[in-house]
Amino acid sequence: MSDSVTDCSDCTEPRTALSAAEVEALVRGICFKTGPPRTVGVEVEWLVHELRTPQLPVTTRRLEAAYAALRAVPLSSALTVEPGGQLELSSPPAASLMECIGTVSADLDAVRTALAGHDLGLVGLGHDPWHSPRRYLHEPRYDAMEACLDRTGPAGRAMMCTSASVQVCLDAGYEEPGPLGHGRRWWLAHQLGAVLVAAFANSPLVGREPTGWLSTRQLLWMEIGAGRAGAPALDGDPRATWARHVLDAPVMCIRRDDGAWDVPDGMTFREWTRSGVPRPPTREDLDYHLTTLFPPIRPRGHIELRMMDAQPGEDGWIVPLAVTTALFDDPEAAETAYRAVKPLAERAQGLPAPHNPLWLDAARTGLADPELHEVAVQCFTAALDALPRLGATVGVQDAVATYLERYVRRGRCPADDLLDQLRGTDPADDLLVGALEGRVGPDRRHGKDPASDPLDRSHRNNLADGPLDRPHRKNPADDPLDRPHGKDLRT
């Protein structure tokens, strides 16, 4: 998830009704912008809790005061508030992995410093193990979203208010076939995604009790339903299948300039173009509709990989970013990953992600699954070998190597650490404290020169110079496809 959308009252283009054919043409042109993979981005979501006693709820008044102070903090990333009060940092497109890491690391330091002044901290967990969903933002779009998602059960409210993730954004790839071609990358994302779910699962608890799933967050996304949170079939050209999926997906809401937004029951965008009720859909409605679809891999010119739980520790998010970038953008690692995951495709049984047996097993059992474990070891090893070719520092390489040895080779994930703590002596008061202090997550004792280590806190402001190359993303204020929901702190 990301932050704000363009409200219908702000739209400046003429409101011209769209036909289904026009929608399909627009989606084909918008969602896969091909070319050499050059840029990388990351969106990191965080739960916000009491700094010293995270099991206590934070009042709305305290969140408001802290977020008001954050508006004055200069950042390179977009900082937004999610419906339940979670914070998200969305990086600008970076010309390299290390540029992305440096930018977000410096911004996170500034955010943490500001929050600490209000005795609040960021917690890297895929789902809040303490608190029930409680909406912090009350605006027409969130009222409509809640009403829509409530029709499929309580999972929608939990997704909105108590979940957090690490989302990696990469270029779609070349138009031509090959390891870095957009068709190959699209297919790879849907198979490798299950491996990433399993390797980075970090949400085994709800209400302080195990759910039986290592990634409860992924379970919640599945329970929202295939129309809202499912991928299209992988049986054709990515542009064509995604365009059909967009047309056949249910409309979440129909915006109004004033008053409550309409929440139709089951009406697809295709049906809306045909009926024109309660009014014909426009380009602005299509732009908004695209932001209300939450598949695990979402094409937005670039591709978003949205399946990974938020990670523990201050720097835990760096490992999924580095591993995913290496497996997609390094040709040798991409080929290794493609060959490694091909046998997994049979377990999907031809069903779209995440509503297939492969993804279900990944979310439930993680790397305890022998086949997922074997593939994860191959992929993480290939990523580690590729990182020097991508210019990753020794510190980043060591973080990935540590994760490989601590978790992947042992068939474990951060969720296993949480469950181990829960089985220990009086773990309740220590559970989130460990996540806050980074005791759960990659070991940061690399013993390397801080000047070469982006994980070292003293070196966070040494960022790359020069303008960012932005071939696939524009200023969020100018791009209605950016920021699917959430409220920008600067507006």
C-alpha positions in Angstrom: 0.0 0.0 0.0 1.1 3.5 -0.5 -0.4 6.9 0.3 -2.8 9.5 -1.1 -4.9 9.4 -4.3 -6.1 12.2 -6.5 -9.5 13.3 -5.2 -12.2 13.8 -7.9 -12.5 17.4 -6.9 -8.8 18.0 -7.9 -9.1 16.5 -11.4 -8.3 19.0 -14.1 -8.8 16.8 -17.3 -12.2 16.8 -19.0 -14.5 14.2 -17.6 -15.1 12.1 -20.7 -16.9 8.8 -20.4 -14.8 5.7 -21.2 -15.8 2.6 -23.1 -14.4 -0.8 -22.3 -12.2 -0.7 -25.4 -10.8 2.6 -24.3 -10.1 1.3 -20.8 -8.2 -1.7 -22.2 -6.1 0.6 -24.5 -5.3 2.9 -21.6 -4.3 0.1 -19.2 -2.1 -1.5 -21.9 -0.3 1.8 -22.3 0.0 2.7 -18.7 1.0 -0.4 -16.7 4.0 -1.9 -18.5 6.5 0.7 -19.6 9.4 -1.2 -21.0 13.1 -0.5 -21.3 16.4 -1.3 -19.7 16.1 -2.0 -15.9 17.8 1.1 -14.4 15.9 2.2 -11.3 14.8 0.7 -8.0 12.5 1.9 -5.3 11.2 0.7 -2.0 8.1 1.4 0.2 8.6 0.5 3.9 5.6 0.4 6.2 5.9 0.5 9.9 3.6 0.0 12.9 3.9 2.9 15.4 3.9 2.0 19.1 4.9 3.2 22.5 8.7 3.3 22.6 9.1 1.6 26.0 5.8 -0.3 26.5 4.7 -1.3 23.0 1.8 -3.4 24.3 0.0 -0.3 25.3 -2.2 1.4 22.7 -1.3 4.9 21.4 -4.0 7.5 21.6 -5.2 9.3 18.5 -4.2 12.6 20.1 -0.6 11.4 20.6 -0.4 10.2 17.0 -1.7 13.5 15.8 0.9 15.5 17.7 3.7 13.3 16.5 2.6 13.4 12.9 2.2 17.2 13.1 5.9 17.3 14.1 6.9 15.0 11.3 5.5 17.5 8.7 8.4 19.8 9.5 11.1 17.1 9.0 12.9 17.4 5.6 12.9 14.1 3.8 13.8 12.8 0.3 11.1 10.1 0.5 7.4 10.6 0.6 6.1 10.1 4.1 2.4 9.1 4.4 0.0 7.8 7.0 -2.0 4.6 6.5 -5.6 4.2 7.6 -4.7 2.6 10.9 -1.9 5.1 11.7 1.0 3.1 10.3 3.7 5.2 8.7 5.1 4.5 5.2 8.2 5.9 3.5 8.2 5.7 -0.3 11.6 6.3 -1.8 12.1 8.3 -5.0 13.3 6.2 -7.9 17.0 5.6 -7.4 19.7 4.9 -10.0 21.2 2.1 -7.9 20.5 -0.2 -5.0 22.9 1.7 -2.8 21.4 5.1 -3.6 18.0 3.7 -2.6 19.3 2.3 0.6 21.2 5.5 1.5 18.2 7.7 0.9 15.7 5.7 2.9 18.1 5.0 5.7 18.8 8.7 6.2 15.0 9.5 6.1 14.2 6.7 8.6 16.8 8.1 11.0 15.1 11.5 10.9 11.7 10.0 11.3 12.8 7.9 14.3 14.4 10.9 16.0 11.2 12.9 15.6 9.0 10.1 16.9 11.3 9.5 19.9 10.6 13.0 21.0 7.0 11.8 21.5 8.1 8.5 23.1 7.0 6.6 20.0 8.9 4.2 17.8 8.7 2.2 14.6 8.1 -1.5 14.8 8.9 -3.9 11.9 6.2 -6.6 12.0 3.9 -7.8 9.3 0.9 -7.7 11.6 0.3 -6.1 14.9 0.3 -8.9 17.5 -1.2 -6.8 20.2 -4.0 -4.5 19.0 -7.3 -4.9 17.2 -7.8 -2.9 14.0 -8.7 0.8 14.7 -9.0 3.3 12.0 -7.0 6.5 12.5 -7.9 8.3 9.3 -11.6 9.1 8.8 -12.2 10.4 5.3 -14.7 9.4 2.5 -12.3 7.1 0.7 -11.5 5.1 3.8 -15.1 5.0 4.9 -15.9 3.6 1.4 -13.0 1.2 1.5 -14.0 -0.2 4.9 -17.6 -0.6 3.8 -16.4 -2.5 0.6 -13.9 -4.7 2.3 -16.3 -5.5 5.2 -18.4 -7.5 2.7 -15.7 -10.2 2.6 -15.2 -10.4 6.4 -12.8 -8.8 8.9 -9.6 -9.3 6.9 -10.0 -6.0 5.1 -10.0 -3.9 8.3 -6.9 -5.8 9.5 -5.2 -5.1 6.2 -6.0 -1.4 6.4 -5.1 -0.9 10.1 -2.8 -3.5 11.5 -0.5 -4.7 8.7 2.8 -3.5 7.4 5.1 -4.6 4.5 8.2 -4.0 2.5 7.4 -3.4 -1.1 10.1 -3.4 -3.8 9.6 -1.4 -7.0 11.5 -2.4 -10.2 11.4 -1.4 -13.8 9.2 -3.6 -16.0 12.1 -4.7 -18.1 12.9 -4.9 -21.8 10.2 -5.3 -24.4 12.2 -8.2 -25.9 12.4 -11.7 -24.4 15.3 -12.8 -22.2 16.3 -12.8 -18.5 15.4 -9.1 -18.2 12.5 -9.1 -20.6 9.2 -7.8 -19.1 7.3 -11.1 -19.9 10.0 -13.2 -18.0 10.1 -10.7 -15.1 6.3 -10.8 -14.8 6.2 -14.6 -14.7 9.2 -14.8 -12.4 7.6 -12.4 -9.9 4.5 -14.6 -9.5 6.6 -17.7 -8.8 9.5 -16.2 -6.8 6.9 -14.2 -4.9 5.9 -17.3 -3.0 9.6 -17.9 -2.0 9.8 -14.3 -0.8 6.6 -14.7 1.3 8.1 -17.8 3.0 11.6 -16.4 3.5 10.5 -13.1 5.0 7.3 -14.2 6.9 7.1 -12.1 10.1 3.5 -12.1 11.3 2.6 -15.3 13.2 0.5 -13.7 15.9 -2.9 -12.0 16.3 -4.2 -11.0 19.8 -0.9 -12.4 21.3 -1.7 -15.9 20.0 -0.3 -17.9 17.1 -2.6 -18.0 14.1 -1.1 -21.2 12.6 0.3 -19.1 9.8 3.9 -17.7 9.6 2.6 -14.8 7.4 -0.8 -13.9 8.8 -0.5 -10.7 6.8 -0.5 -12.7 3.5 -3.4 -14.8 4.8 -5.4 -11.6 5.3 -4.7 -10.5 1.7 -5.9 -13.9 0.4 -9.1 -13.6 2.5 -9.9 -10.2 0.9 -10.7 -12.1 -2.3 -9.3 -12.7 -5.8 -11.1 -9.8 -7.4 -9.5 -7.3 -5.1 -6.2 -8.8 -4.0 -5.6 -11.5 -6.7 -3.3 -11.6 -9.7 -4.5 -12.2 -13.2 -3.9 -15.6 -14.9 -0.4 -16.1 -16.4 -1.7 -17.6 -19.6 -1.1 -14.8 -22.1 0.6 -11.4 -22.8 0.9 -9.5 -19.5 -0.6 -6.3 -20.9 -3.7 -8.2 -22.2 -4.3 -10.3 -19.1 -3.8 -7.3 -16.8 -6.2 -5.1 -18.8 -8.9 -7.8 -18.7 -8.3 -8.2 -15.0 -8.8 -4.5 -14.4 -12.0 -4.5 -16.4 -13.4 -7.5 -14.6 -12.4 -6.4 -11.1 -15.1 -5.0 -8.8 -15.4 -1.3 -8.4 -14.6 -0.4 -4.8 -16.3 3.0 -4.8 -17.6 5.8 -6.9 -16.3 9.1 -5.8 -18.3 12.3 -5.2 -17.3 15.9 -4.9 -19.2 16.0 -1.6 -20.9 13.6 0.7 -20.4 9.9 1.2 -19.0 7.9 -1.8 -21.1 5.2 -3.4 -20.0 1.6 -2.7 -21.5 -0.6 -5.4 -22.0 -4.3 -4.6 -20.1 -6.5 -7.1 -20.2 -4.2 -10.1 -17.2 -4.6 -12.3 -15.5 -1.8 -14.1 -16.6 -3.4 -17.4 -20.2 -3.4 -16.2 -19.8 0.2 -15.2 -18.7 1.2 -18.7 -21.8 -0.5 -20.1 -24.4 0.8 -17.7 -23.2 4.3 -17.0 -24.9 4.1 -13.6 -24.9 6.2 -11.4 -22.8 8.1 -13.9 -20.4 7.1 -16.7 -16.8 6.3 -15.6 -14.1 8.7 -16.6 -10.3 8.5 -17.0 -10.0 9.8 -13.4 -12.3 6.9 -12.2 -10.0 4.4 -14.0 -6.9 5.9 -12.4 -8.5 5.6 -9.0 -9.8 2.0 -9.8 -6.3 0.9 -10.5 -5.2 2.0 -7.1 -7.9 -0.1 -5.4 -6.5 -3.4 -6.8 -4.0 -5.0 -4.5 -2.5 -8.1 -6.2 0.9 -9.3 -4.8 2.6 -8.0 -8.0 1.1 -4.8 -9.3 2.1 -3.2 -12.7 2.2 0.6 -12.5 4.5 1.3 -15.4 7.1 -0.4 -13.2 6.3 -3.5 -11.1 5.6 -3.5 -7.4 6.4 -6.7 -5.4 4.0 -6.3 -2.5 4.2 -9.7 -0.8 6.8 -9.3 1.9 6.1 -8.7 5.6 7.7 -5.7 7.3 11.0 -6.9 8.8 12.4 -6.6 12.4 15.2 -4.3 13.4 16.1 -0.8 12.1 17.7 -2.2 9.0 15.8 -5.4 8.4 14.1 -4.0 5.3 17.4 -3.7 3.5 17.7 -7.5 3.1 14.5 -8.1 1.1 15.2 -5.0 -1.0 18.8 -6.2 -1.8 17.8 -9.8 -2.5 14.8 -8.9 -4.7 16.7 -6.3 -6.7 19.6 -8.7 -7.3 17.3 -11.6 -8.5 15.6 -9.3 -11.0 18.2 -6.9 -12.2 21.4 -9.0 -12.4 21.1 -11.1 -15.5 23.0 -14.1 -14.1 21.0 -14.1 -10.8 17.7 -13.7 -12.7 18.5 -16.7 -14.9 19.4 -18.8 -11.8 16.2 -17.7 -10.0 14.1 -18.5 -13.1 15.5 -22.0 -13.4 15.1 -22.5 -9.6 11.5 -21.6 -9.4 10.3 -23.3 -12.6 9.4 -26.6 -10.7 7.3 -24.6 -8.3 4.9 -23.5 -11.0 3.3 -27.0 -11.0 2.3 -26.5 -7.4 0.3 -23.4 -8.3 -2.0 -25.7 -10.4 -2.5 -23.0 -12.9 -4.3 -20.8 -10.4 -3.4 -17.1 -10.0 -1.4 -15.9 -7.0 -1.9 -15.7 -4.1 -5.0 -18.0 -4.2 -3.1 -21.2 -5.1 -1.5 -24.0 -3.2 2.0 -22.7 -3.6 1.3 -19.4 -2.1 -0.9 -20.9 0.7 1.9 -23.2 1.7 4.4 -20.4 1.7 2.3 -18.2 4.0 1.4 -21.1 6.3 4.7 -23.0 6.7 7.4 -20.8 5.3 10.7 -22.4 4.7 9.8 -25.5 6.6 8.4 -26.6 3.3 11.3 -28.7 1.8 10.8 -27.5 -1.8 10.5 -23.8 -0.9 13.5 -24.2 1.4 15.7 -25.7 -1.4 14.7 -22.9 -3.9 15.2 -20.2 -1.3 18.8 -21.3 -0.6 19.5 -21.3 -4.4 18.0 -17.9 -4.9 19.6 -16.2 -1.8 23.0 -17.6 -2.8 22.6 -16.3 -6.3 21.5 -12.9 -4.9 24.5 -12.8 -2.6 26.9 -13.6 -5.5 25.2 -10.8 -7.6 25.4 -8.0 -5.0 29.0 -7.0 -5.7 28.1 -6.7 -9.4 25.3 -4.3 -8.4 27.7 -2.2 -6.4 26.4 -3.3 -2.9 28.7 -2.4 0.0 30.3 -5.0 2.2 27.8 -4.1 4.9 24.8 -5.0 2.7 26.5 -8.2 1.5 27.1 -9.2 5.1 23.5 -8.5 6.0 22.3 -10.8 3.3 24.9 -13.4 4.1 23.8 -13.3 7.8 20.2 -13.7 6.8 21.0 -16.6 4.6 22.9 -18.4 7.4 20.6 -17.5 10.3 17.3 -18.1 8.5 17.3 -19.5 5.0 19.7 -22.4 5.3 18.1 -23.4 8.6 14.6 -23.3 7.0 13.5 -20.5 9.3 12.1 -16.9 9.0 11.7 -14.1 11.5 8.2 -15.4 12.4 10.0 -18.4 14.0 11.9 -16.1 16.3 8.6 -14.6 17.5 7.1 -18.0 18.1 10.2 -19.1 20.0 10.0 -16.0 22.2 6.3 -16.7 22.8 7.2 -20.2 24.0 9.9 -18.8 26.4 9.6 -17.6 30.0 7.3 -14.6 30.3 7.8 -13.4 26.8 4.8 -11.1 26.6 6.5 -7.9 27.7 9.6 -8.6 25.6 8.0 -9.5 22.3 7.8 -6.1 20.6 10.6 -4.7 22.6 12.8 -7.1 20.8 11.5 -6.0 17.4 11.9 -2.4 18.4 15.5 -2.8 19.4 16.4 -5.0 16.5 17.1 -8.1 18.6 14.9 -10.0 16.2 16.4 -9.7 12.7 19.7 -9.7 11.0 22.8 -9.4 13.2 24.3 -6.0 12.5 27.7 -6.7 14.0 29.5 -6.7 10.7 32.9 -5.4 12.0 33.5 -3.4 8.8 34.6 0.1 8.1 31.6 2.4 8.8 32.5 4.5 5.8 31.7 1.5 3.5 28.7 0.2 5.5 25.2 1.7 4.9 24.0 -0.2 8.0 26.2 1.9 10.2 24.2 4.7 11.8 27.0 7.2 11.6 27.2 7.1 7.8 23.6 7.7 6.8 24.0 11.1 5.2 26.6 10.2 2.6 24.2 9.9 -0.3 24.9 9.7 -4.0 25.2 13.0 -5.8 23.3 14.1 -8.9 19.7 14.1 -10.1 17.7 10.9 -10.0 16.8 9.2 -13.3 13.0 8.8 -13.3 12.0 6.9 -16.4 9.1 5.1 -14.8 7.8 7.4 -12.0 6.9 11.0 -11.9 6.3 13.4 -9.1 3.5 11.7 -7.0 1.6 15.0 -7.1 1.4 14.7 -10.9 0.8 11.0 -11.2 -2.7 9.6 -10.3 -1.4 6.1 -10.4 1.0 6.8 -7.5 -0.2 6.7 -3.9 -3.2 4.2 -4.0 -4.3 5.2 -0.5 -3.0 6.7 2.7 -2.6 10.4 3.6 0.4 12.4 2.7 1.7 14.2 5.8 2.6 17.2 3.7 -1.0 17.8 2.5 
